[in-house]
Amino acid sequence: MKPLLLLTTLIGVQFASAGEADFELDRKAILSMAGNFAVNFQFKETVSLTAGYEFHEPYEENAHEHVELVEDTGNTITLQHLLVINEGGPKPVIIKHWAQIWKYEDPIVLDFQGDRTWKSVHLSADEVKGTWTQYVTSVDDSPRYKAAGKWVHEGNYSAWTSMPSTRPLPRREYSKRKDYDLIAAVNHHIITPDGWVHTQENRKVVHRDGRNESLCLEIGKNTYRRVTDDEVDFQAAIQFWNEQKDFWAKVRHAWVGIIDNASGPIHCEQWVDQKRLREVIAELQKEADVPTEKVAKAIGSFVKTGE
């Protein structure tokens, strides 16, 4: 082999090895977010962007969550969050919370438009190289947001930073506030020695009647500290998920299929035949081994896609 050709080949092998090493470090970081956690949620408005705007009270809440690894295909990793609420009864109350679906070099992200509508955005091959999308769901697995970003690993530092994305109002505010329509955000997931931290740089945006104005900036910090069963009993959450995981896999894959195959905006109706989506899903869940096609059809009845 000629010297120049040999050198070129060796350089190519080194780049390939480095890429594979980064990929495995990315996967390790994502997988480390599974487990049992004490969680502290904090949000605080920091900068007013509209004359006369008055900051709302900071938000803080504590909780316990079991984060279950429900799918790992190599390039796709799905984590389901389950709230564990102890109310003094014989068993804790378990609530299916949000899920995060990570996908490597995924060309599709979502841009929330307001009015329960998301625009499917296709990224170029150069834009997606080395990135992971994080698709975050609501409790019924309908979309909240999906953004692409890259992991960085330097010594003991591992963190993922998203590209800017838009999303609906958070659960803590959507039933209380009507003065803004969406959040423009940048997310960071940072791995720590005892868990992980999700930080957010949020901008609250009025997007209606031809207006596109920002009310304020907000910072968020959600801290996940790993705990043991000696501190909190998470077995009820594990049992809850084992009993329901097959059904929710059908719901999750139906939504992923809708997003991946949408040719235009995705609009989610709030009501169909005087029922909300969560009511329809609850009815389907009562059926023994409900067919996948029936689940997909029921969810699809709430969705309008295309221009």
C-alpha positions as CSV (number, residue, x, y, z in Angstrom):
1,M,0.0,0.0,0.0
2,K,1.3,3.5,-0.9
3,P,2.3,5.7,2.1
4,L,-0.3,8.4,1.4
5,L,-3.1,5.9,0.9
6,L,-2.0,4.1,4.1
7,L,-2.0,7.5,6.0
8,T,-5.5,8.3,4.7
9,T,-6.8,4.9,5.7
10,L,-5.4,5.2,9.2
11,I,-6.9,8.7,9.6
12,G,-10.3,7.4,8.5
13,V,-10.1,4.5,11.0
14,Q,-9.3,7.0,13.8
15,F,-12.2,9.2,13.0
16,A,-14.6,6.2,12.8
17,S,-13.3,5.0,16.2
18,A,-13.7,8.4,17.7
19,G,-17.3,8.6,16.4
20,E,-18.1,5.2,17.8
21,A,-16.6,6.2,21.2
22,D,-18.7,9.4,21.3
23,F,-21.8,7.4,20.4
24,E,-21.3,5.0,23.2
25,L,-20.7,7.8,25.7
26,D,-23.9,9.5,24.5
27,R,-25.8,6.2,25.1
28,K,-24.2,5.8,28.5
29,A,-25.3,9.3,29.5
30,I,-28.9,8.8,28.4
31,L,-29.2,5.4,30.0
32,S,-27.9,6.8,33.3
33,M,-31.1,8.9,33.6
34,A,-33.1,5.8,34.4
35,G,-33.6,4.8,38.0
36,N,-35.3,6.0,41.2
37,F,-35.0,9.7,42.1
38,A,-36.0,12.4,44.5
39,V,-36.9,15.4,42.2
40,N,-36.9,19.1,42.9
41,F,-38.6,21.3,40.3
42,Q,-37.7,25.1,40.3
43,F,-38.8,27.8,37.8
44,K,-38.3,31.5,38.2
45,E,-39.0,34.4,35.8
46,T,-35.9,36.6,35.6
47,V,-36.1,39.3,32.9
48,S,-39.1,41.3,31.8
49,L,-39.3,42.0,28.1
50,T,-42.7,43.9,28.0
51,A,-43.3,47.2,29.6
52,G,-45.3,46.9,32.8
53,Y,-45.0,43.1,33.0
54,E,-44.9,41.8,36.6
55,F,-43.1,38.6,37.4
56,H,-45.3,35.7,38.6
57,E,-44.3,33.9,41.8
58,P,-41.5,31.4,41.5
59,Y,-42.5,27.8,41.3
60,E,-41.0,25.0,43.4
61,E,-42.2,21.4,43.9
62,N,-40.7,18.2,45.2
63,A,-41.6,14.7,44.1
64,H,-40.3,11.1,43.7
65,E,-40.1,9.5,40.3
66,H,-39.2,6.1,38.9
67,V,-37.7,6.5,35.5
68,E,-38.0,3.2,33.6
69,L,-36.0,2.2,30.6
70,V,-38.8,0.8,28.3
71,E,-37.0,0.6,25.0
72,D,-33.4,0.4,23.8
73,T,-32.8,-0.5,20.1
74,G,-29.3,1.1,20.0
75,N,-30.2,4.2,18.1
76,T,-33.4,4.8,20.0
77,I,-33.8,4.9,23.8
78,T,-37.1,5.5,25.6
79,L,-37.4,6.5,29.2
80,Q,-40.8,6.6,31.0
81,H,-41.3,8.8,34.1
82,L,-43.7,7.5,36.8
83,L,-44.6,9.8,39.7
84,V,-44.7,8.1,43.1
85,I,-47.1,9.8,45.6
86,N,-47.3,8.7,49.2
87,E,-50.6,9.7,50.7
88,G,-50.5,7.7,53.8
89,G,-52.4,4.7,52.4
90,P,-51.2,1.1,52.2
91,K,-49.7,1.7,48.8
92,P,-48.4,4.9,47.0
93,V,-50.4,6.4,44.2
94,I,-48.6,6.0,40.8
95,I,-49.2,8.5,38.0
96,K,-47.8,8.0,34.5
97,H,-45.8,11.2,33.9
98,W,-43.9,12.4,30.8
99,A,-41.6,10.2,28.6
100,Q,-38.5,11.1,26.8
101,I,-37.6,9.3,23.5
102,W,-34.0,9.8,22.3
103,K,-33.1,9.0,18.7
104,Y,-29.7,9.2,17.1
105,E,-29.2,11.3,13.9
106,D,-33.0,11.8,13.5
107,P,-33.9,14.3,10.8
108,I,-37.3,15.3,12.2
109,V,-38.0,17.9,14.9
110,L,-41.2,19.7,16.0
111,D,-41.9,23.4,16.0
112,F,-45.0,24.2,18.1
113,Q,-47.2,26.8,16.4
114,G,-49.8,27.4,19.1
115,D,-53.4,26.2,19.1
116,R,-52.4,22.5,19.6
117,T,-50.5,22.5,16.3
118,W,-46.9,21.3,15.7
119,K,-45.0,21.8,12.4
120,S,-42.8,18.9,11.4
121,V,-39.3,20.3,10.4
122,H,-36.8,18.2,8.4
123,L,-33.1,18.8,9.1
124,S,-30.3,18.3,6.6
125,A,-27.8,15.5,6.8
126,D,-25.1,18.0,8.0
127,E,-27.4,19.3,10.7
128,V,-28.2,15.9,12.2
129,K,-24.7,14.4,12.1
130,G,-23.8,13.3,15.6
131,T,-27.0,14.7,17.2
132,W,-29.8,13.1,19.2
133,T,-33.4,14.3,19.2
134,Q,-35.2,14.3,22.4
135,Y,-39.0,13.8,22.0
136,V,-40.9,14.7,25.2
137,T,-44.5,13.5,25.5
138,S,-47.5,14.4,27.6
139,V,-49.1,11.9,29.9
140,D,-51.2,10.5,27.1
141,D,-48.0,10.3,24.9
142,S,-49.2,13.1,22.6
143,P,-46.4,15.5,21.7
144,R,-45.0,18.3,23.9
145,Y,-41.7,19.1,22.1
146,K,-39.0,17.5,20.1
147,A,-35.6,19.1,19.6
148,A,-32.2,18.0,18.3
149,G,-28.9,18.6,20.1
150,K,-25.4,17.2,20.8
151,W,-23.8,15.6,23.8
152,V,-20.5,16.9,25.0
153,H,-18.1,14.7,27.1
154,E,-15.1,16.3,28.7
155,G,-13.5,14.4,31.6
156,N,-16.2,13.9,34.2
157,Y,-18.6,16.3,32.4
158,S,-21.4,15.0,30.2
159,A,-24.2,17.3,29.0
160,W,-26.7,17.6,26.1
161,T,-27.7,21.0,24.8
162,S,-30.7,21.3,22.5
163,M,-31.2,23.6,19.5
164,P,-33.8,26.2,20.2
165,S,-37.4,24.8,20.1
166,T,-40.9,25.8,20.9
167,R,-43.5,24.0,23.1
168,P,-47.0,24.5,24.7
169,L,-47.4,26.1,28.1
170,P,-46.2,23.8,30.9
171,R,-48.6,21.8,33.0
172,R,-47.9,24.1,36.0
173,E,-49.4,27.1,34.0
174,Y,-51.6,26.1,31.2
175,S,-54.8,25.9,33.4
176,K,-53.9,29.2,35.2
177,R,-52.5,31.6,32.6
178,K,-53.9,32.9,29.3
179,D,-51.5,35.8,28.7
180,Y,-49.0,33.8,26.5
181,D,-49.2,31.0,24.0
182,L,-45.9,29.1,23.8
183,I,-42.4,28.8,25.2
184,A,-39.3,29.1,23.2
185,A,-36.6,27.1,25.0
186,V,-33.1,25.7,25.1
187,N,-32.7,22.6,27.2
188,H,-29.6,21.1,28.9
189,H,-29.4,17.6,30.4
190,I,-26.3,17.4,32.7
191,I,-25.2,14.1,34.3
192,T,-24.1,14.4,37.9
193,P,-22.4,12.0,40.4
194,D,-25.8,11.2,42.1
195,G,-28.2,11.6,39.1
196,W,-28.8,14.4,36.6
197,V,-30.1,17.9,36.2
198,H,-32.4,19.3,33.5
199,T,-32.0,23.0,33.1
200,Q,-34.1,25.2,30.8
201,E,-33.7,28.7,29.3
202,N,-37.3,29.7,28.6
203,R,-38.9,32.7,26.8
204,K,-42.7,33.1,27.2
205,V,-44.1,34.2,23.9
206,V,-47.5,35.8,22.8
207,H,-48.3,34.3,19.4
208,R,-51.8,35.2,18.3
209,D,-53.7,37.7,16.2
210,G,-50.6,38.6,14.2
211,R,-48.6,39.3,17.4
212,N,-45.2,37.8,18.1
213,E,-44.1,39.3,21.4
214,S,-42.1,38.0,24.4
215,L,-43.3,38.6,27.9
216,C,-40.2,37.5,29.9
217,L,-37.4,35.1,30.3
218,E,-37.5,32.2,32.8
219,I,-34.9,29.8,34.1
220,G,-35.8,26.3,35.2
221,K,-33.8,23.7,37.1
222,N,-35.1,20.2,37.7
223,T,-32.7,18.1,39.9
224,Y,-32.9,14.3,39.9
225,R,-31.1,12.8,42.9
226,R,-30.8,9.1,42.9
227,V,-32.3,7.4,46.0
228,T,-32.8,3.8,47.2
229,D,-35.8,1.7,48.2
230,D,-34.7,2.2,51.8
231,E,-35.8,5.9,51.4
232,V,-38.9,5.4,49.2
233,D,-40.8,2.3,48.1
234,F,-40.6,2.3,44.2
235,Q,-41.8,-1.3,43.8
236,A,-45.4,-0.1,43.3
237,A,-44.3,2.0,40.3
238,I,-42.4,-1.0,38.8
239,Q,-45.4,-3.2,39.2
240,F,-47.7,-0.5,37.7
241,W,-45.5,-0.2,34.6
242,N,-45.1,-4.0,34.1
243,E,-48.9,-4.3,34.1
244,Q,-49.4,-1.4,31.6
245,K,-46.3,-1.3,29.4
246,D,-47.7,-3.4,26.5
247,F,-50.7,-1.1,26.1
248,W,-48.6,2.1,26.3
249,A,-46.1,0.7,23.8
250,K,-49.0,0.7,21.3
251,V,-50.0,4.3,22.1
252,R,-46.4,5.5,21.9
253,H,-45.6,3.9,18.6
254,A,-48.9,5.2,17.1
255,W,-47.8,8.8,18.0
256,V,-44.2,8.3,16.7
257,G,-45.7,7.0,13.4
258,I,-47.9,10.0,13.1
259,I,-45.0,12.4,13.6
260,D,-42.5,10.5,11.4
261,N,-45.0,10.3,8.5
262,A,-46.6,13.7,8.7
263,S,-46.4,15.7,5.4
264,G,-47.3,19.0,7.0
265,P,-48.5,20.5,10.3
266,I,-49.9,18.2,13.0
267,H,-53.0,19.5,14.7
268,C,-54.4,17.7,17.7
269,E,-58.2,18.1,18.3
270,Q,-59.2,18.6,21.9
271,W,-62.6,16.9,21.5
272,V,-63.9,14.2,19.2
273,D,-67.5,12.9,19.6
274,Q,-67.6,14.9,22.9
275,K,-64.7,12.9,24.4
276,R,-61.1,14.0,25.2
277,L,-58.2,11.8,24.0
278,R,-57.4,10.8,27.6
279,E,-61.0,9.4,28.0
280,V,-60.7,7.4,24.8
281,I,-57.3,6.0,25.8
282,A,-58.7,5.1,29.3
283,E,-61.6,3.2,27.6
284,L,-59.2,1.3,25.2
285,Q,-57.0,0.4,28.2
286,K,-59.9,-1.5,29.8
287,E,-60.0,-3.9,26.8
288,A,-58.1,-7.1,27.1
289,D,-55.2,-7.1,24.5
290,V,-56.7,-4.3,22.4
291,P,-55.4,-4.5,18.8
292,T,-52.6,-2.2,17.8
293,E,-54.6,-1.0,14.8
294,K,-57.6,0.0,17.0
295,V,-55.3,2.1,19.2
296,A,-53.7,3.8,16.2
297,K,-57.1,4.5,14.6
298,A,-58.5,6.0,17.8
299,I,-55.5,8.3,18.2
300,G,-55.5,9.2,14.5
301,S,-59.1,10.4,14.8
302,F,-57.8,13.3,17.0
303,V,-55.1,14.3,14.5
304,K,-55.2,16.3,11.4
305,T,-52.1,16.5,9.3
306,G,-51.1,18.2,6.0
307,E,-51.3,21.8,4.8
